[in-house]
Amino acid sequence: MHQPVATHISHQYVHNYWALKQAKFPYLLLTAGLLSAAPGAWAQSQVAENTNQKPGLIEEVVVTARHRAESLQEVPLSISALSGDIITQERITSVQGLEYSVPNLVFGETGSSGETFIGIRGIGDFSRNIGFDTRVGVYIDGVFAGQSLSVDQGLVDISQVEVLRGPQGTLFGKNSSSGVINIVSNKPVTGQDGGTTSGEFRLRAGNLDTLGGTGIINIPLGETAAARFSVIAQNQDGYIDNLFTGNSLMTNDHLLGRGSLRFQPSDVLDINWSFDVRRQDNDLLFLEPDAAFENAFGNPQAAPIYVVDQDADLIDDTGGWGTGLTLDYQLGNDFVLTSISGYRSVDRKVGSDEDATRMFTLHARYFEDDFSHFTQELRLASPADQRFHYVLGAFYFDQDADTIRKVALGPGFGGPPAGIDAAEQNSSVSTQSWALFVNGNYDLTDRFSISGGLRWTDESKDASIHQMVFPGFGLALLIDDDFSRDEDYLTATASLGFQLNEQMHSYFTYANGNKSGGWNVDLVASADDLPYEEETVDSYEIGLKSDLLDGLLRLNLSAFYATYDDYQVFQFRFDPFSGTTALLVSNAAEVTTKGFEMEGTTFFGEAFSLDFGVGYTDASFDDFPGGAVDGSTGAPVNVAGNVLPRAPEWTLALTGRYQFKLGSAANALMLNYTYRDSQYFNPDNLQNSYQPGYGLWNAAWDIDFNEQWGLALYGRNLGDTDYRSMRGISFLGIPFSLYAQTRTYGVEGIFRF
C-alpha cells in the first residue's frame, strides 16, 4: 500500500474520526487566515472538541535537513518531504518528476539532458557550459551530485526526498543559494536488523512503445552486513516527428544501476558504501521553429507542432558514475562522528541542427563536456537530547571540467557539402573549495528556541579558454588565455522557533548565501562576455507548522522575501547588426523574490486523503541595465520590473488518494491535478519567450492481489495538454519552441519476494 511520507494512516484509529468528514474540508482554504488571526485559541478549541478521540492519523516525518534526524514539524525551514511510496505510486522516475509534487519547484527541459533547468521560488538556472555552477544543490546520501549534467538523477529504491527552499549556504554550501534537493536512498538491511533476502520487480509497458522496469533486491550477508542492488531501465520512442529522416525525436532511453554495502561491526560503527552508474542515449530536439517561420520558409508540412523537417537529429549521449563512503561512529559520550567521501564523474556529447531546416547551413557537430569531482566532509554532532546541541564540520571539493565544441558551416552558408568547422572551443576549468561550518540549537525554554550557523568558504578557480572562429561568423575570432579567481566568503543563518501549543510550531529564519563567480565558457562574441561576478542573497522567512483537527489535518505555511545582488542570469541576447543571438551569462544588478507556500494533508475517514500544495512567487528584476537589446537600434535596455525566466507566479498540486478492497485485493487510486501559471523563458519578457498557464492530470491505480503479485495502471498528462518547456530565439535568430511530452499511459506488473 502506498501512503504519503507525511501522512501514513494509522488504520486502527481511522474509524473514530469518520464523523469529522462532513464538516472540516469546506474550511480548509480558510485555515491560513484563521491561524494568523488566533492560532492558539482556534487549535485549542478544536482539540477540546475531540478530547475523547484517540490521537494519531498523521505520523511524524523525520528529515535530515540540519545533518541530524529531526521532526519535519520542528525544523525552522520550508521543506517538502516525499516518501519512497509516494515516488513509486506517482511514477516519478527521476528528480525532474518532482516538479509537480512540490510548490514553487520548477524544472524545465532545454533540448539536452545536460542542461536541465531547476528553480526554487523563482530562482534557478542550468549549466550550458562548464564555467557555471548550479544554484540548487542536489545531494545523494550526503554526496554533492554536481553540475546540471548530474541533476536529473534516477529515483529508484528511495527512502525519502527532501526539498529545502531558500538559501542553504551554511550546512550544504557549494553555491546552494536557492535551495537543496536531498535524496536519501534505502540502506541495506542486515540480519540483526531483521533483514531477509527480499526484493521487488516491476515491468512496465505503455504507449510510445514504452518498455521499462525496475528491480530491487536486499541480501543479508550474515548478521552484521548486507548488500542491496537496484536498477531502473526504459526505452521510449519520441513524440516529435522529423519529416526529413523519418525518425522520432525526444526519445527517453535510460539506464541507472546502484549497488550498496552495509557493515555494522559493532553497535557504535555503521559503514555504508555505494556505487551507481547511469547512461542516456537519446535523439532529442534543440529547437522546433514556430509555424510562421516554417510557412515563410516554404515548408508548411513542418508548421504543426510536434513536427520538424531537419537534416540532422540532435544526439544526446550522457553518462556518469559515482561512489560514496559514509562512516558513522558513535563516541562514548553519545557524540556522533560522520565521514562522507564521494567521487562523481559525468560526461555528455550533444549535436544539433542549428538552422532547423533540411538545408545544411549550420550544425553543432558536437558539444562534449566532462566533469569529475571529489568531495570529503567530516562532521561531529553533539547528543540531540541536550538543551544545547550542535553540528561542527569541514568540507572539501575538488573538480575538473573540460569542454570541446565544434560548429560547422554547410552549403547554406557557403561551405562545402560535408561542411567545414567554422567555430571551435577547447577549454577547461578547475575548482577547489574548502569550508568550515557550525550549526547549533539552544532551547531557552520548553517552547522557545534559537538556532544559528556560520560557514566560511575559500574557493579558487582556474580556467584555460581557447576559441577559434572564422571571420564573419558573429563571434570573437580568437580567444586564447588563462584566467583565475579566488573568493572567500562567510554565510550565516539564524532562526527563532516558538511552540504555540502541542499542535503548532512557528518560526522566523534569516539566511544569506553566495554563488561564486566564473566564466561563460561558451562560444562568445567578445572576450568581455567571458567573466561574471559572484552573487549574494539575503533571505527572510516566517512560517507555521501545524497538526490540527486531532490528527486529521497537517497544514504548513511559509512566507518568504529574498534579495539578490549581482544576480547571475542566463539569457538569449539578440544582436540586430550580426543577426545572431548570443547565449550569455551576465550579472543583473538586483533581483527580489517574495511569496508563500501552503502545503499539507487532510483525511476524510478511513479510505480517503488529500495532499495539497500551493505556491506563489513574485520574482522580478529590480535593476538590470543591458538585460536586453533594442531590436532596431542595438542599444542596451534596462529590463527592471520584468519577471525572471521560468518563474510562474502560481504553482498548484492536488492529489487525492483512495484505498479500498475488491475481494481480497487491496486497491489504491491516485488522482493528481497540477497547475503552472504563465511564464517567460527570457529576461526580455517578449512574446517570443512566453508560455501561457496550463494544468495537467495524472492518475494511477495500484492493485495488490496478495503480498507477492500486483498490477498497476498509470497515466500522465491525461488531458494531452500542449505546452512548451522552452521558447526563444536561436543563434541564427529563428523563433523556436520545445514542446513537452504528450500523454503517456501504460500498465505495470509487480512481483515481490
LINHU-V950342 format. One line per field, one symbol per residue. ss: DSSP state (H for helix, E for strand, L for the rest). psi: psi as a letter, one per 30 degrees, with the letter a starting at -180 (. if undefined). burial: b if it has 24 or more other C-alpha atoms within 12 Angstrom, else e. Layout:
BEGIN
ss = ???
psi = ???
burial = ???
END
This chain:
BEGIN
ss = LLLLLLLLLLHHHHHHHHHHHHHHHHHHHHHHHHHHHHHHHHHHHHHHHLLLLLLLLLLLLEELLLLLLEEHHHLLLLEEEEEHHHHHHLLLLEHHHHHHHLLLEEEELLLLHHHLEEEELLEEELLLLLLLLLLEEEEELLEELLLHHHLLLELLLEEEEEEEELLLLLLLLLLLLLEEEEEEELLLLLHHHLLLLEEEEEEEEELLLEEEEEEEEEEELLLLEEEEEEEEEEELLLLEEELLLLLEELLLLEEEEEEEEEEEEELLEEEEEEEEEEEEEEEELLLEELHHHHHHLLLHHHLLLLEELLLLLEEEEEEEEEEEEEEEEELLLLLEEEEEEEEEEEEEEEEEELLLLLLLLEEEEEEEEEEEEEEEEEEEELLLLLLEEEEEEEEEEEEEEEEEEEEEELHHHLLLLLLEEEEEEEEEEEEEEEEEEEEEEEELLLLEEEEEEEEEEEEEEEEEEEEEELLLLLLLLEEEEEEEEEEEEEEEEEEEEEEEELLEEEEEEEEEEEELLEELLLLLLLHHHLEELLEEEEEEEEEEEEEEHHHLEEEEEEEEEEEEEEEEEEEEEEELLLLEEEEEEEEEEEEEEEEEEEEEEEEELLLEEEEEEEEEEEEEEEELLLLEELLLLLLEELLLLLELLLLLLEEEEEEEEEEEEELLEEEEEEEEEEEELLEELLLLLLHHHEELLEEEEEEEEEEELLLLEEEEEEEELLLLLLLEEEEEELLLLLEEEEELLLLEEEEEEEEEL
psi = kkkkefhkkjeffeffgeffeefeefgeffeeeeefeieeeeeeeeeefhfflklhejlkkklhfhglklkeffkhljkkkkleeeeeeghjflefffegfkkgkklklggkfghkkkkkhfjalljflfgkklejkkkjhfkkeaafffeikkjkhkekkkjkklkhfeeebhgifflkjjkjlklkjlefggkljllkkkkkkalghkklllkkkkjkiafglllkklkkkkkkllgkkjeefglklhliklkkkkklkkkiflffkjkkklklklkkjljakekjkleeeeeefhiffgellgklikfklkljjklllllkjkkjkjlfgglkkkkjkkkkkkllklkljffhlfkjekkjekkjkkkklkkkkkkjklkfglekllkklkkkkjkkkkkkkkkkkaefgglleflkjfkkkjllkkkkkkkklkklkkjeaffklklllkkkkkkkkkkjkkkkkkkgfglkekkjlkllkkkklkllkkkkkkjeaffkkllkkkkllkkllbkiiljlfkfffellllllkkkkkklkkkjlhhgfkkjkkkklkkkkkhkkkkljjkjfefgljkjlkljkekkkklalkklaklkiaffkljkkkkkkkjklkekikgflkkfefgkkkkgkflklkhikekkkkkjkkkklkjbfkkkjkkkkkkkkllllfkffhlfggkjlllkkkllkjkjjeafeklkkklkkhfghkklkfkkakleggkklljklkakklakkkkkl.
burial = bbbbbbbbbbbeebebbeebbeebeeebeebbeebeeebbebbbebbeeeeeeebbbbbbbbbbbbbbeeebbbbbbbbbbbbbbbbbbbbbbbbbbbbbbbbbbbbbbbbbbbbbbbbbbbbbbbbbbbbbbbbbbbbbbbbbbbbbbbbbbbbbbbbbbbbbbbbbbbbbbbbbbbbbbbbbbbbbbbeeeebeebbbbbbbbbebebbbbbbbbbbbeeebbbbbbbbbbbbbbbbbbbbeeebbbbbbbbbbbbbbbbbbeeeeebbbbbbbbbbbbbbbbbbbbbbebbeeeebebbbbbbbbbbbbbbbbbbbbbbbbbbbbbbeeeebbbbbbbbbbbbbbbbbbbbbbbbbbbbbbbbbbbbbbbbbbbbbbbbebeeeebbbbbbbbbbbbbbbbbbbbbbeeeeeeeebbbbbbbbbbbbbbbbbbbbbbbbeeeeeebbbbbbbbbbbbbbbbbbbbbeeebbbbebbeeebebebebbbbbbbbbbbbbbbbbbbbbbbbbbbbbbbbbbbbbebebbbbbbbbbbbbbbbbbbbbbbbbbbbbbbbbbbbbbbbbbbbbbbbeeeebbbbbbbbbbbbbbbbbbbbbbbbbbbbbbbbbbbbbbbbbbbbbbbbbbeeeeeeeeebbebbbbbbbbbbbbbbbbbbeeeeeebbbbbbbbbbbbbbbbbbbbbebbbbbbbbbbbbbbbbbeeeeebbbbbbbbbeeebbbbbbbbbbbbbbbbbbbbbbbbbbbbbbbe
END
